[in-house]
Amino acid sequence: MSKSESERPEPQAQPLSPALSPSDGAGEGSAAEGKTSFWRRRPVIVVGTVVLFALLFWGLRYLAEGLTHEATDDAFLDANVISIAPKVPGQVKQVHVKSNQAVKAGDLLVEIDPRDLAVQLEQKRAGLNAARANLDLLKASFELRRTQIGTAEATTKQSAAEVAAAEANAEKARADLKRAAELIQNHTISPQEFDTAKMAATATEANVKAARERTSSDQSKVTEAKAQLETTRKALDWGEAQAHQAESDVQAAELNLSYARVTAPGDGYVTKKAVENGDYILVGQKLMALVPSDLYVTANFKESQLEHIRPGQPVKITVDSVVGRVFRGHVDSIMAGSGARFSLLPPENAVGNYVKVVQRIPVKILFDEPVEAGHVLGPGMSAVPLVKVKGYEISETVSIMTAAVGALVIGVLWWRVAGKRDA
């Protein structure tokens, strides 16, 4: 002990103040020791147990869905969009729809000025009438040729009969001449009678020759008539073809006139309207698009997720624009290839600096029921499909019971620990 310390006077005991007694000091210490920690308070333990139950339930449901389902947020609503284009050119007389308007199948969309098409139809009908008149004329000529053949054949038969008669007369005349020659040798008849028999034989021979030539001529007429009939038949076939072509032209003109009224091929919503009254439009020019109401989902799953995805599996679908609504659907088909492979510029992987990237495979998902969201849904809207890929499913009741038991056990342990520390 140093000298300064030995010389320092010792403190003297102060008398107790009347305002602070020993009993008062003991009360403050007991109050400080009785103050409970926030995490050992019973209301906090109860609320914490409830919160823990909610977290456990949410985690178990997430884990259950991860074991039995496959999901992706790279999914969009899609539809078979129909492009509306005219089949005939012309000036637009009137547009009967507006953008985003709902239409039914058969509703009039655009009307083209039909006057030019009506004139063309009248021209085709006039051509049809001329072709039919020409066909009737050819039919009459064909019947005439057939009649001429019949007449020629009858004349030929008559000529053949005349030949037979002439040959008979010639045979008789030759026999008479032979007898006359025998008689004149016996001086039974006069030379004049012999000359008469000879002249008769010569005349009958000439008649036979003339009849045969006439028969040959008639046969040539029959052959000529048949050739003319064949020519007329070919002309008739040509006339029938012309009439048929004229009928087809009339039908085409009628169709073109009907095409002046552009109608909706199905139910849907008018989008991308690019036509107004007075526009001159061409064949195949895109006027508008029609989005049908039968939507589906194109979900781009990772290739590692496709191991258990099969067509027909049930799907839960949520759409970002429809909050709190879950739609039911099923897997329709899986694309045979990645989306990148069928892009405009597919990747070339045969290079030295190749980096493996997980590919996305489009999966088509159909809705089980028509989508009724209370507002318009269209292609391109974001969706989240949840595909059930396992045959079993962990029910919500099991998740609730498991979460309740776990939260209750932890809560009881928490309660007991807090109680022991208070003791």
Residue pairs with C-beta under 8 A, 6 or more apart in sequence:
16 22
36 422
37 421
38 44
39 418
40 418
40 421
40 422
41 418
42 415
42 418
45 411
45 414
45 415
45 418
46 411
48 411
48 414
49 407
49 408
49 410
49 411
49 414
50 407
52 406
52 407
52 410
52 411
53 403
53 404
53 406
53 407
53 408
54 403
56 402
56 403
56 406
56 407
57 399
57 400
57 403
60 394
60 399
60 402
60 403
61 396
61 399
64 393
64 394
64 399
65 71
65 386
67 390
67 394
68 388
68 389
68 390
68 392
68 393
68 394
69 386
69 387
69 388
69 389
69 390
70 301
70 305
70 308
70 309
70 386
70 387
70 389
71 384
71 385
71 386
71 387
72 299
72 300
72 301
72 302
72 305
72 384
72 385
73 382
73 384
74 299
74 300
74 301
74 360
75 297
75 298
75 299
75 300
75 365
75 382
75 383
75 384
75 385
76 297
76 298
76 379
76 380
76 381
76 382
76 383
77 295
77 296
77 297
77 298
77 319
77 377
77 378
77 379
77 380
77 381
77 382
77 383
78 295
78 296
78 297
78 298
78 364
78 379
79 291
79 292
79 294
79 295
79 296
79 378
79 379
80 292
80 294
81 271
81 289
81 290
81 291
81 292
81 379
82 265
82 266
82 268
82 289
82 290
82 292
83 286
83 289
83 290
84 109
84 110
84 262
84 264
84 286
84 287
84 288
84 289
84 290
85 283
85 284
85 285
85 286
85 287
86 110
86 112
86 259
86 262
86 281
86 282
86 283
86 284
86 285
86 287
87 256
87 259
87 283
88 112
88 117
88 256
88 259
88 260
88 283
89 280
89 281
89 282
89 283
90 112
90 113
90 114
90 116
90 117
90 260
90 280
90 281
91 112
91 113
91 278
91 279
91 280
91 281
92 110
92 111
92 112
92 113
92 275
92 276
92 277
92 278
92 279
92 280
92 281
93 111
93 112
93 113
93 114
93 277
94 110
94 111
94 277
95 109
95 110
95 111
95 273
95 275
95 276
95 277
96 107
96 108
96 109
96 110
96 111
97 103
97 107
97 109
97 110
97 270
97 273
97 288
98 270
98 273
99 270
99 271
99 272
99 273
100 269
100 270
100 271
100 376
101 269
101 270
102 267
102 268
102 269
102 270
103 109
103 264
103 267
103 268
103 269
103 270
103 290
104 264
104 267
105 264
105 265
105 266
105 267
106 263
106 264
107 263
107 264
108 261
108 262
108 263
109 262
109 263
109 264
109 270
109 287
109 288
110 262
110 275
110 287
111 260
111 261
111 262
112 259
112 260
112 261
112 262
112 281
113 260
114 257
114 260
117 253
117 256
117 257
117 259
117 260
118 257
120 253
120 256
121 250
121 253
121 254
121 256
121 257
123 253
124 246
124 249
124 250
124 252
124 253
125 250
125 253
127 246
127 249
127 250
128 243
128 246
128 247
128 249
128 250
130 246
131 239
131 242
131 243
131 245
131 246
132 243
132 246
134 239
134 242
134 243
135 236
135 239
135 240
135 242
135 243
137 239
138 232
138 235
138 236
138 239
139 236
139 239
141 232
141 235
141 236
142 229
142 232
142 233
142 236
145 225
145 228
145 229
145 232
146 229
148 225
148 228
148 229
149 222
149 225
149 226
149 229
152 218
152 221
152 222
152 224
152 225
153 222
155 218
155 221
156 215
156 218
156 219
156 221
156 222
158 218
159 211
159 214
159 215
159 217
159 218
160 215
162 211
162 214
162 215
163 208
163 211
163 212
163 214
163 215
165 211
166 204
166 207
166 208
166 210
166 211
167 208
167 211
169 204
169 207
169 208
170 201
170 204
170 205
170 207
170 208
172 204
173 197
173 200
173 201
173 203
173 204
173 205
174 201
174 204
176 197
176 200
176 201
177 197
177 198
177 200
177 201
179 197
180 189
180 193
180 194
180 197
180 198
181 194
183 189
183 194
184 191
184 193
184 194
262 287
264 290
265 290
266 290
266 292
267 292
267 293
268 290
268 291
268 292
268 293
269 290
269 291
269 293
269 376
269 378
270 288
270 289
270 290
271 288
271 289
271 290
271 291
271 378
272 286
272 288
272 289
273 287
273 288
274 286
274 287
274 288
275 281
275 287
275 288
281 287
291 378
291 379
293 370
293 371
294 370
295 367
295 371
295 377
295 378
295 379
296 332
296 364
296 365
296 366
296 367
297 315
297 317
297 329
297 364
297 365
297 366
297 367
297 383
297 385
298 362
298 363
298 364
298 365
299 362
299 363
299 365
299 383
299 385
299 387
300 339
300 360
300 361
300 362
300 363
301 309
301 360
301 361
301 363
302 358
302 359
302 360
302 361
303 338
303 358
303 359
303 360
303 361
304 358
306 334
306 361
306 363
308 389
308 390
309 331
309 334
309 363
309 387
309 389
310 331
310 389
311 330
311 331
311 332
311 333
311 334
312 330
312 331
313 330
313 331
313 387
313 388
313 389
314 328
314 329
314 330
314 387
314 388
315 328
315 329
315 330
315 331
315 365
315 385
315 386
315 387
315 388
316 326
316 327
316 328
316 329
316 385
316 386
316 388
317 326
317 327
317 328
317 329
317 365
317 367
317 383
317 384
317 385
317 386
318 325
318 326
318 327
318 383
318 384
318 386
319 325
319 327
319 373
319 377
319 381
319 382
319 383
320 381
320 382
320 383
320 384
321 373
321 375
321 377
321 381
321 382
322 373
322 374
322 377
325 373
327 367
327 369
327 371
328 367
328 368
328 369
329 365
329 366
329 367
329 368
329 385
330 365
330 366
330 368
331 363
331 364
331 365
331 387
332 364
332 365
332 366
333 363
333 364
334 361
334 362
334 363
334 364
335 361
335 362
335 363
335 364
337 361
338 359
338 360
338 361
339 359
339 360
339 361
339 362
340 346
340 347
340 359
340 360
341 347
363 387
365 385
365 387
371 377
